[in-house]
Amino acid sequence: MAKKAKSKYILVRMVSEAGTGCSFNVKRLRLQDKLVMLSYDRFVKQKVLFKEQKKICSV
């Protein structure tokens, strides 16, 4: 039997660098570098830096 092909995308968890514990999930390409983005943190009510914490699953 042939092995299954790896998926093109993965689901990752983005966590706020403000230390509030705010997080969300985002889909990215498997071969892409780790994500770092500005997004709205609902606890401090402003845009803060979010960094990729861990892979959740393949999509």
N, CA, C and O atoms as CSV, one atom per row, in Angstrom:
chain,resi,resn,atom,element,x,y,z
A,1,MET,N,N,0.833,-1.180,0.000
A,1,MET,CA,C,0.000,0.000,0.000
A,1,MET,C,C,0.881,1.249,0.000
A,1,MET,O,O,1.923,1.295,0.654
A,2,ALA,N,N,0.446,2.241,-0.736
A,2,ALA,CA,C,1.179,3.499,-0.822
A,2,ALA,C,C,0.877,4.372,0.398
A,2,ALA,O,O,-0.211,4.321,0.970
A,3,LYS,N,N,1.861,5.161,0.771
A,3,LYS,CA,C,1.655,6.088,1.882
A,3,LYS,C,C,0.773,7.241,1.436
A,3,LYS,O,O,0.753,7.602,0.259
A,4,LYS,N,N,0.034,7.825,2.396
A,4,LYS,CA,C,-0.799,8.983,2.096
A,4,LYS,C,C,0.089,10.204,1.874
A,4,LYS,O,O,1.115,10.364,2.536
A,5,ALA,N,N,-0.307,11.051,0.952
A,5,ALA,CA,C,0.431,12.287,0.699
A,5,ALA,C,C,0.189,13.270,1.845
A,5,ALA,O,O,-0.891,13.302,2.435
A,6,LYS,N,N,1.206,14.064,2.147
A,6,LYS,CA,C,1.035,15.078,3.193
A,6,LYS,C,C,0.138,16.186,2.664
A,6,LYS,O,O,0.164,16.506,1.476
A,7,SER,N,N,-0.644,16.757,3.541
A,7,SER,CA,C,-1.558,17.819,3.126
A,7,SER,C,C,-0.772,19.096,2.821
A,7,SER,O,O,0.350,19.281,3.293
A,8,LYS,N,N,-1.380,19.963,2.028
A,8,LYS,CA,C,-0.740,21.205,1.615
A,8,LYS,C,C,-0.806,22.263,2.716
A,8,LYS,O,O,0.075,23.119,2.803
A,9,TYR,N,N,-1.840,22.210,3.555
A,9,TYR,CA,C,-2.066,23.210,4.593
A,9,TYR,C,C,-2.040,22.574,5.975
A,9,TYR,O,O,-2.310,21.383,6.127
A,10,ILE,N,N,-1.707,23.390,6.993
A,10,ILE,CA,C,-1.813,22.959,8.382
A,10,ILE,C,C,-2.558,24.038,9.171
A,10,ILE,O,O,-2.537,25.214,8.808
A,11,LEU,N,N,-3.206,23.624,10.240
A,11,LEU,CA,C,-3.923,24.531,11.129
A,11,LEU,C,C,-3.020,24.806,12.328
A,11,LEU,O,O,-2.552,23.872,12.979
A,12,VAL,N,N,-2.772,26.089,12.625
A,12,VAL,CA,C,-1.873,26.456,13.726
A,12,VAL,C,C,-2.574,27.412,14.684
A,12,VAL,O,O,-3.512,28.112,14.302
A,13,ARG,N,N,-2.111,27.434,15.929
A,13,ARG,CA,C,-2.671,28.321,16.957
A,13,ARG,C,C,-1.790,29.564,17.062
A,13,ARG,O,O,-0.571,29.468,17.207
A,14,MET,N,N,-2.432,30.733,16.986
A,14,MET,CA,C,-1.747,32.013,17.137
A,14,MET,C,C,-2.044,32.545,18.540
A,14,MET,O,O,-3.205,32.595,18.946
A,15,VAL,N,N,-1.003,32.942,19.288
A,15,VAL,CA,C,-1.152,33.394,20.676
A,15,VAL,C,C,-0.618,34.819,20.809
A,15,VAL,O,O,0.412,35.166,20.232
A,16,SER,N,N,-1.334,35.634,21.575
A,16,SER,CA,C,-0.983,37.039,21.780
A,16,SER,C,C,0.319,37.170,22.560
A,16,SER,O,O,0.547,36.454,23.536
A,17,GLU,N,N,1.165,38.090,22.118
A,17,GLU,CA,C,2.416,38.371,22.820
A,17,GLU,C,C,2.202,39.347,23.976
A,17,GLU,O,O,3.136,39.628,24.727
A,18,ALA,N,N,0.981,39.866,24.125
A,18,ALA,CA,C,0.682,40.782,25.229
A,18,ALA,C,C,0.512,40.028,26.548
A,18,ALA,O,O,0.437,40.651,27.607
A,19,GLY,N,N,0.451,38.699,26.496
A,19,GLY,CA,C,0.326,37.912,27.712
A,19,GLY,C,C,-1.091,37.787,28.227
A,19,GLY,O,O,-1.292,37.414,29.383
A,20,THR,N,N,-2.086,38.090,27.397
A,20,THR,CA,C,-3.478,38.026,27.836
A,20,THR,C,C,-4.081,36.641,27.672
A,20,THR,O,O,-5.145,36.362,28.224
A,21,GLY,N,N,-3.419,35.768,26.921
A,21,GLY,CA,C,-3.963,34.437,26.679
A,21,GLY,C,C,-4.919,34.390,25.503
A,21,GLY,O,O,-5.484,33.337,25.208
A,22,CYS,N,N,-5.110,35.505,24.831
A,22,CYS,CA,C,-5.984,35.559,23.655
A,22,CYS,C,C,-5.335,34.754,22.529
A,22,CYS,O,O,-4.141,34.898,22.268
A,23,SER,N,N,-6.123,33.905,21.863
A,23,SER,CA,C,-5.574,33.097,20.777
A,23,SER,C,C,-6.649,32.806,19.745
A,23,SER,O,O,-7.843,32.929,20.017
A,24,PHE,N,N,-6.204,32.419,18.557
A,24,PHE,CA,C,-7.107,31.999,17.493
A,24,PHE,C,C,-6.357,31.045,16.580
A,24,PHE,O,O,-5.130,30.953,16.631
A,25,ASN,N,N,-7.103,30.338,15.748
A,25,ASN,CA,C,-6.519,29.370,14.834
A,25,ASN,C,C,-6.509,29.943,13.428
A,25,ASN,O,O,-7.409,30.688,13.042
A,26,VAL,N,N,-5.480,29.587,12.667
A,26,VAL,CA,C,-5.366,30.060,11.290
A,26,VAL,C,C,-4.753,28.948,10.436
A,26,VAL,O,O,-3.948,28.152,10.919
A,27,LYS,N,N,-5.143,28.907,9.170
A,27,LYS,CA,C,-4.625,27.914,8.233
A,27,LYS,C,C,-3.463,28.533,7.464
A,27,LYS,O,O,-3.567,29.662,6.985
A,28,ARG,N,N,-2.332,27.784,7.341
A,28,ARG,CA,C,-1.194,28.272,6.572
A,28,ARG,C,C,-0.595,27.141,5.749
A,28,ARG,O,O,-0.854,25.967,6.013
A,29,LEU,N,N,0.205,27.499,4.753
A,29,LEU,CA,C,0.882,26.501,3.934
A,29,LEU,C,C,1.896,25.739,4.782
A,29,LEU,O,O,2.530,26.317,5.664
A,30,ARG,N,N,2.049,24.459,4.518
A,30,ARG,CA,C,2.974,23.617,5.280
A,30,ARG,C,C,4.421,24.086,5.139
A,30,ARG,O,O,5.176,24.053,6.111
A,31,LEU,N,N,4.816,24.524,3.938
A,31,LEU,CA,C,6.209,24.891,3.682
A,31,LEU,C,C,6.520,26.348,4.018
A,31,LEU,O,O,7.670,26.772,3.902
A,32,GLN,N,N,5.533,27.104,4.424
A,32,GLN,CA,C,5.700,28.512,4.771
A,32,GLN,C,C,6.422,28.647,6.112
A,32,GLN,O,O,6.367,27.746,6.949
A,33,ASP,N,N,7.103,29.788,6.309
A,33,ASP,CA,C,7.746,30.070,7.601
A,33,ASP,C,C,6.682,30.244,8.679
A,33,ASP,O,O,5.501,30.421,8.381
A,34,LYS,N,N,7.121,30.190,9.946
A,34,LYS,CA,C,6.175,30.382,11.054
A,34,LYS,C,C,5.557,31.770,10.970
A,34,LYS,O,O,6.227,32.741,10.617
A,35,LEU,N,N,4.267,31.853,11.302
A,35,LEU,CA,C,3.530,33.103,11.168
A,35,LEU,C,C,3.758,34.039,12.351
A,35,LEU,O,O,3.841,33.612,13.502
A,36,VAL,N,N,3.857,35.323,12.034
A,36,VAL,CA,C,3.871,36.408,13.014
A,36,VAL,C,C,3.009,37.500,12.405
A,36,VAL,O,O,3.282,37.940,11.289
A,37,MET,N,N,1.971,37.952,13.112
A,37,MET,CA,C,1.073,38.955,12.535
A,37,MET,C,C,0.500,39.881,13.596
A,37,MET,O,O,0.451,39.550,14.781
A,38,LEU,N,N,0.069,41.047,13.137
A,38,LEU,CA,C,-0.652,41.984,13.989
A,38,LEU,C,C,-2.131,41.674,13.879
A,38,LEU,O,O,-2.659,41.530,12.776
A,39,SER,N,N,-2.796,41.572,15.002
A,39,SER,CA,C,-4.232,41.333,15.015
A,39,SER,C,C,-4.814,41.949,16.284
A,39,SER,O,O,-4.084,42.325,17.201
A,40,TYR,N,N,-6.131,42.043,16.317
A,40,TYR,CA,C,-6.824,42.691,17.430
A,40,TYR,C,C,-6.926,41.743,18.621
A,40,TYR,O,O,-7.410,40.619,18.488
A,41,ASP,N,N,-6.472,42.198,19.774
A,41,ASP,CA,C,-6.594,41.452,21.027
A,41,ASP,C,C,-7.782,42.026,21.792
A,41,ASP,O,O,-7.751,43.183,22.212
A,42,ARG,N,N,-8.825,41.225,21.974
A,42,ARG,CA,C,-10.069,41.730,22.572
A,42,ARG,C,C,-9.938,42.040,24.057
A,42,ARG,O,O,-10.791,42.736,24.608
A,43,PHE,N,N,-8.904,41.548,24.718
A,43,PHE,CA,C,-8.744,41.813,26.147
A,43,PHE,C,C,-8.105,43.177,26.415
A,43,PHE,O,O,-8.502,43.869,27.352
A,44,VAL,N,N,-7.126,43.568,25.609
A,44,VAL,CA,C,-6.503,44.885,25.787
A,44,VAL,C,C,-7.084,45.916,24.823
A,44,VAL,O,O,-6.719,47.091,24.874
A,45,LYS,N,N,-7.982,45.481,23.947
A,45,LYS,CA,C,-8.711,46.340,23.003
A,45,LYS,C,C,-7.785,47.158,22.114
A,45,LYS,O,O,-7.993,48.355,21.911
A,46,GLN,N,N,-6.750,46.488,21.581
A,46,GLN,CA,C,-5.867,47.119,20.609
A,46,GLN,C,C,-5.159,46.045,19.793
A,46,GLN,O,O,-5.203,44.863,20.131
A,47,LYS,N,N,-4.506,46.471,18.716
A,47,LYS,CA,C,-3.776,45.527,17.886
A,47,LYS,C,C,-2.449,45.189,18.557
A,47,LYS,O,O,-1.718,46.080,18.989
A,48,VAL,N,N,-2.145,43.898,18.642
A,48,VAL,CA,C,-0.886,43.439,19.231
A,48,VAL,C,C,-0.289,42.361,18.333
A,48,VAL,O,O,-0.934,41.893,17.395
A,49,LEU,N,N,0.934,41.977,18.627
A,49,LEU,CA,C,1.634,40.959,17.867
A,49,LEU,C,C,1.164,39.571,18.292
A,49,LEU,O,O,1.069,39.284,19.486
A,50,PHE,N,N,0.871,38.713,17.324
A,50,PHE,CA,C,0.513,37.323,17.571
A,50,PHE,C,C,1.566,36.440,16.923
A,50,PHE,O,O,1.969,36.686,15.786
A,51,LYS,N,N,2.018,35.408,17.642
A,51,LYS,CA,C,3.009,34.473,17.110
A,51,LYS,C,C,2.432,33.068,17.093
A,51,LYS,O,O,1.587,32.712,17.914
A,52,GLU,N,N,2.907,32.283,16.140
A,52,GLU,CA,C,2.468,30.891,16.022
A,52,GLU,C,C,3.011,30.100,17.205
A,52,GLU,O,O,4.205,30.149,17.502
A,53,GLN,N,N,2.121,29.367,17.881
A,53,GLN,CA,C,2.549,28.594,19.042
A,53,GLN,C,C,2.769,27.134,18.688
A,53,GLN,O,O,3.838,26.588,18.959
A,54,LYS,N,N,1.759,26.486,18.077
A,54,LYS,CA,C,1.910,25.070,17.768
A,54,LYS,C,C,0.989,24.661,16.629
A,54,LYS,O,O,0.009,25.337,16.317
A,55,LYS,N,N,1.334,23.538,16.023
A,55,LYS,CA,C,0.505,22.956,14.974
A,55,LYS,C,C,-0.649,22.209,15.632
A,55,LYS,O,O,-0.448,21.481,16.605
A,56,ILE,N,N,-1.858,22.388,15.100
A,56,ILE,CA,C,-3.024,21.702,15.641
A,56,ILE,C,C,-3.302,20.430,14.851
A,56,ILE,O,O,-3.419,19.350,15.429
A,57,CYS,N,N,-3.407,20.557,13.522
A,57,CYS,CA,C,-3.653,19.385,12.681
A,57,CYS,C,C,-3.380,19.726,11.228
A,57,CYS,O,O,-3.172,20.889,10.883
A,58,SER,N,N,-3.380,18.713,10.381
A,58,SER,CA,C,-3.269,18.897,8.937
A,58,SER,C,C,-4.656,19.118,8.372
A,58,SER,O,O,-5.631,18.525,8.835
A,59,VAL,N,N,-4.738,19.971,7.369
A,59,VAL,CA,C,-6.041,20.280,6.778
A,59,VAL,C,C,-6.040,19.837,5.329
A,59,VAL,O,O,-7.042,20.001,4.633
